[in-house]
């Protein structure tokens, strides 16, 4: 693959120029003709120092391709495919209109792979960490069935739902997160700057302090003297937990446990099952065999525990059991959903009913997310109240005892 400088004229007769990657000059000419440019001159580009090499910080400050970029890409590919634009010309146009350098490089690499004769799914598979197994598998199905346009539309809708759920959860958790951060900062400030001042005052009492006060003073003294070790322990715990969660056993146990967390566990379960139902419906509607569809969907639910249950469904179907019976054996679906799956299997309308199940779980997820802040606020208020009570009792009880003692002496 080499870089070629080219000059040519577009459909309006205007002189245009630029650079393209290709194996030969003929490949450059084919790319130019596909976007409506008549080549006039094509030559190998002179080797120049790249902008990233000139600016060492450019790589660090460059924004990566995110979900929003993939969402726009899917919508644009749906529109271009629907209009009948050839795929090489579509990618050339998207590359020319992209503004984010990382997205330009991605489109350039995919277009280069297509120019070498690879299929679109194979070209996207070179970036599997970005697109994911489900996206690539659906593109492959679209190529095999000739329904690539519809697949891009369905993928766009699927990604919009997932982005919407993530944004609503972030919005619901924003206030509790700020409160927790403020509480942590307040505890640090009180233990480092405030309580030591009271400790000097209490030292002159020459009397036994209340248990709460001794506890506050001891914790403050420990934090001041051992804060480097405290930071080291916290950092080590974070690194250790993250390393454990990267292991299959750790990921499975955590994914199973977080479904049982108070308040948020039910929301995670409903959102995961909504993703499963929509992904399964999309795969089945696109003509993917059930076993293959469940294999792909198990990798896309982003939960190892639910993924294992889906693989359990797949194994049961391979043995010849019905979908409804396999779904019931997983133990994660409600009776209403199991009944809908049974009806869909009997009537041959499983795809439509799976979309209904996805919609039902999405509505329940939306309702639960709206009440998330209201459910967390009482817990936060209770925690704040307990901390304030401990601080008030620890600080004012000695002062109260001293005042009572003074009053007793004066009365005598």
LOZA-222422 format. One record per residue (C-alpha): chain; x, y, z. Coordinates in steps of 0.25 Angstrom, whole numbers, plus 5000, padded with zeros to 4 digits. Layout:
VOTI   rolo   east   north     up
VOTI      A      X       Y      Z
...
END
This chain:
VOTI   rolo   east   north     up
VOTI      A   5000    5000   5000
VOTI      A   5006    5013   4996
VOTI      A   5002    5028   4996
VOTI      A   4999    5035   4983
VOTI      A   4997    5050   4979
VOTI      A   4986    5052   4969
VOTI      A   4980    5064   4961
VOTI      A   4967    5063   4954
VOTI      A   4954    5070   4950
VOTI      A   4941    5067   4957
VOTI      A   4927    5067   4950
VOTI      A   4926    5082   4949
VOTI      A   4940    5083   4942
VOTI      A   4947    5089   4955
VOTI      A   4961    5085   4958
VOTI      A   4963    5077   4970
VOTI      A   4975    5070   4976
VOTI      A   4978    5061   4988
VOTI      A   4985    5048   4993
VOTI      A   4980    5034   4993
VOTI      A   4985    5020   4998
VOTI      A   4985    5009   4988
VOTI      A   4993    4998   4983
VOTI      A   4995    5003   4969
VOTI      A   4992    5016   4960
VOTI      A   4981    5008   4954
VOTI      A   4975    5006   4968
VOTI      A   4975    5021   4970
VOTI      A   4969    5024   4957
VOTI      A   4957    5014   4960
VOTI      A   4955    5021   4974
VOTI      A   4955    5035   4967
VOTI      A   4945    5030   4956
VOTI      A   4936    5024   4967
VOTI      A   4934    5038   4973
VOTI      A   4932    5045   4960
VOTI      A   4946    5050   4958
VOTI      A   4954    5049   4945
VOTI      A   4968    5047   4948
VOTI      A   4978    5056   4941
VOTI      A   4991    5053   4948
VOTI      A   4995    5042   4958
VOTI      A   5009    5040   4964
VOTI      A   5015    5034   4977
VOTI      A   5015    5044   4988
VOTI      A   5028    5049   4994
VOTI      A   5031    5044   5008
VOTI      A   5028    5055   5018
VOTI      A   5028    5055   5033
VOTI      A   5015    5053   5038
VOTI      A   5008    5063   5046
VOTI      A   5007    5053   5058
VOTI      A   5022    5052   5058
VOTI      A   5024    5067   5058
VOTI      A   5015    5068   5070
VOTI      A   5017    5057   5080
VOTI      A   5005    5062   5088
VOTI      A   4996    5060   5076
VOTI      A   4994    5045   5078
VOTI      A   4991    5047   5093
VOTI      A   4981    5058   5091
VOTI      A   4974    5052   5079
VOTI      A   4960    5048   5082
VOTI      A   4957    5033   5079
VOTI      A   4945    5028   5072
VOTI      A   4933    5027   5081
VOTI      A   4919    5021   5081
VOTI      A   4913    5034   5075
VOTI      A   4922    5033   5063
VOTI      A   4918    5018   5061
VOTI      A   4903    5023   5062
VOTI      A   4905    5033   5051
VOTI      A   4913    5024   5043
VOTI      A   4902    5014   5043
VOTI      A   4891    5024   5040
VOTI      A   4900    5029   5028
VOTI      A   4902    5015   5023
VOTI      A   4888    5012   5023
VOTI      A   4884    5025   5015
VOTI      A   4895    5023   5005
VOTI      A   4892    5008   5003
VOTI      A   4877    5012   5002
VOTI      A   4881    5022   4991
VOTI      A   4888    5011   4983
VOTI      A   4902    5018   4985
VOTI      A   4914    5007   4983
VOTI      A   4920    5004   4995
VOTI      A   4934    5009   4991
VOTI      A   4929    5022   4987
VOTI      A   4921    5023   5000
VOTI      A   4933    5021   5008
VOTI      A   4941    5031   5000
VOTI      A   4930    5041   5003
VOTI      A   4929    5038   5018
VOTI      A   4945    5039   5019
VOTI      A   4944    5053   5012
VOTI      A   4933    5058   5021
VOTI      A   4939    5053   5034
VOTI      A   4945    5063   5043
VOTI      A   4951    5054   5054
VOTI      A   4965    5049   5051
VOTI      A   4962    5035   5057
VOTI      A   4950    5033   5049
VOTI      A   4957    5037   5036
VOTI      A   4967    5027   5039
VOTI      A   4957    5016   5042
VOTI      A   4949    5019   5029
VOTI      A   4962    5020   5021
VOTI      A   4966    5006   5027
VOTI      A   4953    5000   5024
VOTI      A   4953    5006   5010
VOTI      A   4967    5000   5007
VOTI      A   4962    4986   5011
VOTI      A   4950    4987   5002
VOTI      A   4959    4992   4991
VOTI      A   4968    4979   4993
VOTI      A   4955    4971   4991
VOTI      A   4951    4968   5005
VOTI      A   4936    4968   5009
VOTI      A   4931    4979   5018
VOTI      A   4929    4969   5030
VOTI      A   4944    4965   5029
VOTI      A   4948    4979   5027
VOTI      A   4941    4983   5040
VOTI      A   4946    4971   5047
VOTI      A   4960    4977   5047
VOTI      A   4954    4987   5057
VOTI      A   4946    4977   5065
VOTI      A   4949    4984   5079
VOTI      A   4942    4996   5073
VOTI      A   4930    4990   5066
VOTI      A   4928    4978   5074
VOTI      A   4924    4963   5071
VOTI      A   4910    4966   5069
VOTI      A   4911    4978   5060
VOTI      A   4921    4970   5051
VOTI      A   4912    4957   5051
VOTI      A   4900    4965   5047
VOTI      A   4908    4972   5035
VOTI      A   4912    4958   5031
VOTI      A   4898    4953   5031
VOTI      A   4893    4965   5023
VOTI      A   4904    4962   5013
VOTI      A   4899    4948   5012
VOTI      A   4884    4951   5011
VOTI      A   4885    4963   5003
VOTI      A   4878    4972   5014
VOTI      A   4890    4980   5017
VOTI      A   4882    4993   5017
VOTI      A   4872    4988   5027
VOTI      A   4883    4983   5036
VOTI      A   4889    4996   5036
VOTI      A   4876    5002   5040
VOTI      A   4873    4992   5051
VOTI      A   4887    4993   5056
VOTI      A   4885    5008   5057
VOTI      A   4872    5007   5065
VOTI      A   4879    4996   5074
VOTI      A   4891    5006   5077
VOTI      A   4882    5017   5080
VOTI      A   4874    5009   5090
VOTI      A   4887    5005   5097
VOTI      A   4892    5019   5097
VOTI      A   4879    5025   5103
VOTI      A   4879    5015   5114
VOTI      A   4894    5018   5118
VOTI      A   4891    5033   5117
VOTI      A   4879    5032   5126
VOTI      A   4886    5024   5136
VOTI      A   4898    5034   5136
VOTI      A   4888    5045   5138
VOTI      A   4881    5038   5150
VOTI      A   4894    5035   5156
VOTI      A   4900    5049   5155
VOTI      A   4894    5055   5167
VOTI      A   4897    5043   5176
VOTI      A   4911    5042   5171
VOTI      A   4913    5057   5174
VOTI      A   4907    5055   5188
VOTI      A   4917    5043   5191
VOTI      A   4929    5051   5186
VOTI      A   4925    5063   5194
VOTI      A   4923    5054   5207
VOTI      A   4937    5048   5204
VOTI      A   4944    5061   5203
VOTI      A   4937    5066   5215
VOTI      A   4941    5054   5223
VOTI      A   4956    5057   5219
VOTI      A   4955    5072   5222
VOTI      A   4949    5069   5236
VOTI      A   4959    5059   5240
VOTI      A   4971    5067   5235
VOTI      A   4968    5081   5239
VOTI      A   4956    5082   5248
VOTI      A   4957    5070   5258
VOTI      A   4972    5073   5261
VOTI      A   4968    5087   5266
VOTI      A   4957    5081   5275
VOTI      A   4967    5071   5280
VOTI      A   4976    5082   5285
VOTI      A   4964    5088   5293
VOTI      A   4960    5074   5298
VOTI      A   4974    5071   5303
VOTI      A   4973    5082   5314
VOTI      A   4961    5076   5320
VOTI      A   4969    5066   5328
VOTI      A   4957    5057   5328
VOTI      A   4952    5044   5321
VOTI      A   4946    5047   5308
VOTI      A   4933    5040   5303
VOTI      A   4935    5028   5294
VOTI      A   4930    5035   5281
VOTI      A   4940    5046   5283
VOTI      A   4951    5037   5286
VOTI      A   4947    5029   5273
VOTI      A   4947    5042   5265
VOTI      A   4961    5047   5270
VOTI      A   4967    5033   5268
VOTI      A   4962    5032   5254
VOTI      A   4967    5046   5251
VOTI      A   4980    5043   5257
VOTI      A   4981    5030   5249
VOTI      A   4978    5037   5236
VOTI      A   4988    5048   5238
VOTI      A   4999    5038   5242
VOTI      A   4996    5027   5232
VOTI      A   4990    5034   5220
VOTI      A   5002    5029   5210
VOTI      A   4999    5015   5214
VOTI      A   4984    5018   5213
VOTI      A   4986    5023   5199
VOTI      A   4994    5011   5195
VOTI      A   4984    5001   5201
VOTI      A   4973    5008   5193
VOTI      A   4981    5008   5180
VOTI      A   4985    4993   5182
VOTI      A   4971    4989   5185
VOTI      A   4966    4996   5172
VOTI      A   4977    4990   5164
VOTI      A   4974    4976   5170
VOTI      A   4959    4977   5168
VOTI      A   4961    4981   5153
VOTI      A   4971    4970   5151
VOTI      A   4961    4960   5157
VOTI      A   4949    4965   5149
VOTI      A   4957    4963   5136
VOTI      A   4958    4948   5139
VOTI      A   4946    4939   5134
VOTI      A   4942    4934   5148
VOTI      A   4943    4948   5154
VOTI      A   4935    4954   5143
VOTI      A   4924    4943   5145
VOTI      A   4923    4945   5160
VOTI      A   4922    4960   5159
VOTI      A   4912    4960   5148
VOTI      A   4904    4950   5156
VOTI      A   4905    4958   5169
VOTI      A   4902    4972   5163
VOTI      A   4888    4967   5158
VOTI      A   4885    4965   5173
VOTI      A   4889    4979   5178
VOTI      A   4879    4987   5185
VOTI      A   4872    4998   5176
VOTI      A   4881    4996   5164
VOTI      A   4881    4981   5162
VOTI      A   4867    4981   5156
VOTI      A   4870    4992   5146
VOTI      A   4883    4985   5142
VOTI      A   4875    4972   5140
VOTI      A   4864    4978   5132
VOTI      A   4873    4986   5123
VOTI      A   4881    4974   5120
VOTI      A   4869    4965   5117
VOTI      A   4864    4977   5108
VOTI      A   4877    4976   5100
VOTI      A   4876    4961   5099
VOTI      A   4862    4961   5094
VOTI      A   4865    4972   5083
VOTI      A   4878    4966   5079
VOTI      A   4872    4952   5078
VOTI      A   4860    4958   5070
VOTI      A   4869    4965   5061
VOTI      A   4877    4953   5058
VOTI      A   4865    4944   5056
VOTI      A   4858    4954   5047
VOTI      A   4871    4955   5038
VOTI      A   4871    4940   5036
VOTI      A   4882    4936   5045
VOTI      A   4880    4921   5050
VOTI      A   4875    4921   5065
VOTI      A   4888    4914   5070
VOTI      A   4897    4924   5063
VOTI      A   4888    4935   5067
VOTI      A   4889    4931   5082
VOTI      A   4904    4929   5081
VOTI      A   4906    4944   5076
VOTI      A   4895    4950   5086
VOTI      A   4902    4943   5098
VOTI      A   4915    4951   5095
VOTI      A   4907    4964   5093
VOTI      A   4899    4965   5106
VOTI      A   4911    4970   5114
VOTI      A   4908    4961   5126
VOTI      A   4915    4948   5127
VOTI      A   4904    4942   5136
VOTI      A   4893    4945   5126
VOTI      A   4902    4941   5115
VOTI      A   4904    4927   5122
VOTI      A   4889    4926   5123
VOTI      A   4887    4929   5108
VOTI      A   4898    4919   5104
VOTI      A   4890    4909   5113
VOTI      A   4878    4912   5104
VOTI      A   4886    4910   5092
VOTI      A   4891    4896   5097
VOTI      A   4876    4892   5100
VOTI      A   4872    4896   5086
VOTI      A   4883    4888   5080
VOTI      A   4878    4876   5087
VOTI      A   4864    4878   5081
VOTI      A   4857    4885   5092
VOTI      A   4847    4896   5090
VOTI      A   4851    4911   5092
VOTI      A   4841    4913   5103
VOTI      A   4845    4902   5111
VOTI      A   4860    4906   5110
VOTI      A   4856    4920   5114
VOTI      A   4849    4915   5126
VOTI      A   4861    4907   5130
VOTI      A   4870    4919   5131
VOTI      A   4862    4925   5143
VOTI      A   4863    4939   5138
VOTI      A   4850    4942   5131
VOTI      A   4837    4946   5137
VOTI      A   4825    4937   5134
VOTI      A   4819    4947   5125
VOTI      A   4831    4947   5116
VOTI      A   4832    4932   5116
VOTI      A   4817    4932   5112
VOTI      A   4820    4942   5100
VOTI      A   4832    4933   5096
VOTI      A   4823    4921   5096
VOTI      A   4812    4928   5088
VOTI      A   4822    4933   5078
VOTI      A   4828    4919   5076
VOTI      A   4815    4913   5074
VOTI      A   4810    4924   5064
VOTI      A   4823    4926   5056
VOTI      A   4823    4941   5061
VOTI      A   4835    4939   5070
VOTI      A   4842    4951   5064
VOTI      A   4830    4961   5066
VOTI      A   4828    4956   5080
VOTI      A   4843    4957   5084
VOTI      A   4842    4972   5079
VOTI      A   4830    4973   5088
VOTI      A   4838    4967   5100
VOTI      A   4849    4977   5097
VOTI      A   4840    4988   5097
VOTI      A   4833    4983   5110
VOTI      A   4847    4982   5117
VOTI      A   4851    4996   5112
VOTI      A   4839    5002   5117
VOTI      A   4841    4996   5131
VOTI      A   4855    5000   5130
VOTI      A   4851    5014   5127
VOTI      A   4841    5015   5139
VOTI      A   4852    5009   5148
VOTI      A   4862    5019   5144
VOTI      A   4853    5031   5146
VOTI      A   4851    5026   5161
VOTI      A   4865    5023   5163
VOTI      A   4869    5036   5169
VOTI      A   4857    5036   5178
VOTI      A   4860    5023   5183
VOTI      A   4875    5026   5186
VOTI      A   4872    5040   5192
VOTI      A   4867    5034   5205
VOTI      A   4879    5025   5207
VOTI      A   4888    5037   5204
VOTI      A   4881    5045   5214
VOTI      A   4881    5034   5225
VOTI      A   4896    5033   5223
VOTI      A   4898    5048   5224
VOTI      A   4890    5049   5236
VOTI      A   4898    5038   5243
VOTI      A   4911    5045   5240
VOTI      A   4906    5058   5244
VOTI      A   4901    5052   5257
VOTI      A   4914    5045   5260
VOTI      A   4922    5058   5258
VOTI      A   4912    5066   5266
VOTI      A   4912    5056   5278
VOTI      A   4927    5054   5277
VOTI      A   4930    5069   5277
VOTI      A   4919    5075   5287
VOTI      A   4918    5064   5297
VOTI      A   4931    5068   5304
VOTI      A   4927    5082   5303
VOTI      A   4914    5079   5309
VOTI      A   4920    5070   5320
VOTI      A   4930    5082   5324
VOTI      A   4918    5091   5325
VOTI      A   4911    5082   5334
VOTI      A   4923    5080   5342
VOTI      A   4925    5095   5343
VOTI      A   4910    5097   5347
VOTI      A   4912    5086   5358
VOTI      A   4924    5093   5364
VOTI      A   4918    5107   5364
VOTI      A   4905    5102   5371
VOTI      A   4913    5095   5382
END
